[in-house]
Amino acid sequence: MAVILTVFVAHWYLSLFFQTFFLHRYAAHRAFTMSKRTEKVFYVLTWIFQGSNYLSPYGYGVMHRMHHAFADTENDPHSPKYDETIWNMMWKTKTIYSSIANKKFIPEKRFTEGVPNWESFDKFARSWPSRVFFGLIYVSIFVMFATSWWLWLLLPVMFLMSPIHGAIINWFAHKYGYRNFEVGDTSRNFLPVDFLMMGESYHNNHHKLGSRANFGGIRWHEIDPTYQVIKVLDKLGIIKVVRQKEVLLQNVKKAA
């Protein structure tokens, strides 16, 4: 049992880290910069740790920029305001993402400019052989180490880890939680202390300060775990945080 739970938790947080760090804060928002060689390293690491859930940085980055531009309008790729259930929203998101990633939908230039696009690797990482390869690894681990029937309930979650991460924020963080800022959409901070989503749940902060690398920091308890890693990587020279995007908090007016 311990092995299964350890693998599950590790997959949850490592997959989530590369989603928020590389796909979200870098690909979509360019909150920091990195060399092209380093970018390719993070492509590969994202593939390894997202596994069968690998998401294209190009597809994710473009779609997320559209989400910010059209938040909670009919053109939003994912909004609880226009989808009756979380399942409808997830399917709509998947359809739009796939269309962008497969280059069947050509977005406006403002949504694609600067978004990383390693087409050959994306094609390989998103292929069915790649997804089946990781799926077989997951199943093998459960076959060898699952000692109770209920542990098998975790396996489907591992297959759908990245969509689940996205759905939690795109649905619940637009419905539940508190707001630091009055913005033109329904975004909320889903958790006061983000132990689950590595800073992603500070969604209202993010919609106010979209290109800021630190999603937390508005209130004393809003600690963003991913930003702590970003600071270390910045000091090591692996990435470079775009300082002008780190908005001074004293100049930001909080909502009453």
Backbone hydrogen bonds, N-H to C=O, Kabsch-Sander energy under -0.5 kcal/mol:
donor,donor_aa,acceptor,acceptor_aa,energy
5,L,1,M,-2.5
6,T,2,A,-2.3
7,V,3,V,-2.6
8,F,4,I,-2.7
9,V,5,L,-2.6
10,A,6,T,-2.4
11,H,7,V,-2.6
12,W,8,F,-2.5
13,Y,9,V,-2.3
14,L,10,A,-2.6
15,S,11,H,-2.1
16,L,12,W,-1.9
17,F,13,Y,-2.4
18,F,14,L,-1.9
19,Q,15,S,-1.5
20,T,16,L,-2.7
21,F,17,F,-3.3
22,F,18,F,-1.2
23,L,18,F,-1.7
24,H,19,Q,-2.0
25,R,20,T,-2.5
26,Y,21,F,-0.7
27,A,22,F,-2.8
28,A,23,L,-1.3
29,H,24,H,-1.4
30,R,26,Y,-1.7
31,A,25,R,-2.9
33,T,240,K,-2.5
39,E,35,S,-2.5
40,K,36,K,-1.8
41,V,37,R,-1.7
42,F,38,T,-2.2
43,Y,39,E,-1.8
44,V,40,K,-2.1
45,L,41,V,-2.4
46,T,42,F,-2.3
47,W,43,Y,-2.1
48,I,44,V,-2.4
49,F,45,L,-2.6
50,Q,46,T,-2.4
51,G,47,W,-1.8
53,N,50,Q,-2.3
54,Y,51,G,-1.8
60,Y,56,S,-3.1
61,G,57,P,-2.6
62,V,58,Y,-2.5
63,M,59,G,-2.0
64,H,60,Y,-2.7
65,R,61,G,-1.9
66,M,62,V,-1.8
67,H,63,M,-2.0
68,H,64,H,-2.0
69,A,65,R,-2.1
70,F,66,M,-2.3
71,A,68,H,-0.6
73,T,70,F,-1.9
76,D,73,T,-1.7
82,Y,79,S,-1.6
83,D,79,S,-0.7
89,M,85,T,-2.0
90,M,86,I,-2.4
91,W,87,W,-2.1
92,K,88,N,-2.3
93,T,89,M,-2.7
94,K,90,M,-2.5
95,T,91,W,-2.4
96,I,92,K,-2.3
97,Y,93,T,-2.8
98,S,94,K,-2.5
99,S,95,T,-1.8
100,I,96,I,-2.1
101,A,97,Y,-3.1
102,N,98,S,-2.3
103,K,100,I,-1.6
104,K,99,S,-2.2
105,F,99,S,-1.8
111,F,108,E,-1.6
112,T,108,E,-0.6
112,T,109,K,-1.0
113,E,109,K,-2.3
115,V,112,T,-2.0
119,E,117,N,-1.0
122,D,118,W,-2.6
123,K,119,E,-2.5
124,F,120,S,-1.6
125,A,121,F,-3.3
126,R,122,D,-2.2
127,S,124,F,-1.2
131,R,127,S,-2.0
132,V,128,W,-3.0
133,F,129,P,-2.1
134,F,130,S,-1.9
135,G,131,R,-2.3
136,L,132,V,-2.6
137,I,133,F,-1.5
138,Y,134,F,-2.3
139,V,135,G,-2.5
140,S,136,L,-2.4
141,I,137,I,-2.0
142,F,138,Y,-2.0
143,V,139,V,-2.7
144,M,140,S,-2.1
145,F,141,I,-2.2
146,A,142,F,-2.4
147,T,145,F,-0.6
151,L,148,S,-1.1
152,W,148,S,-0.5
152,W,149,W,-1.3
153,L,150,W,-1.3
154,L,151,L,-1.7
155,L,152,W,-0.9
157,V,153,L,-0.5
158,M,154,L,-1.7
159,F,155,L,-1.7
160,L,156,P,-1.4
161,M,158,M,-0.8
164,I,160,L,-2.2
165,H,161,M,-2.4
166,G,162,S,-2.3
167,A,163,P,-2.5
168,I,164,I,-2.3
169,I,165,H,-1.4
170,N,166,G,-3.0
171,W,167,A,-2.2
172,F,167,A,-0.7
172,F,168,I,-1.0
173,A,168,I,-0.9
173,A,169,I,-0.9
174,H,171,W,-1.2
175,K,172,F,-1.4
176,Y,172,F,-3.1
178,Y,189,N,-1.7
183,V,181,F,-0.9
188,R,173,A,-2.9
189,N,178,Y,-3.3
190,F,188,R,-0.9
190,F,201,S,-2.2
195,F,193,V,-1.8
200,E,197,M,-1.9
202,Y,199,G,-1.5
203,H,188,R,-0.7
203,H,201,S,-2.0
206,H,202,Y,-1.8
207,H,203,H,-2.2
208,K,204,N,-1.4
209,L,205,N,-2.5
212,R,209,L,-1.6
215,F,213,A,-0.7
217,G,222,E,-2.6
222,E,219,R,-1.9
223,I,221,H,-1.7
224,D,222,E,-0.6
226,T,198,M,-0.6
228,Q,224,D,-1.3
229,V,225,P,-1.3
230,I,226,T,-2.3
231,K,227,Y,-2.3
232,V,228,Q,-1.4
233,L,229,V,-2.6
234,D,230,I,-2.3
235,K,231,K,-2.1
236,L,232,V,-2.0
237,G,234,D,-1.0
238,I,233,L,-2.0
239,I,233,L,-1.2
240,K,33,T,-2.2
242,V,31,A,-2.3
243,R,241,V,-1.1
245,K,242,V,-1.6
246,E,243,R,-1.8
247,V,245,K,-1.8
251,N,248,L,-1.6
252,V,249,L,-1.7
253,K,251,N,-0.6
254,K,252,V,-0.6
255,A,180,N,-4.7
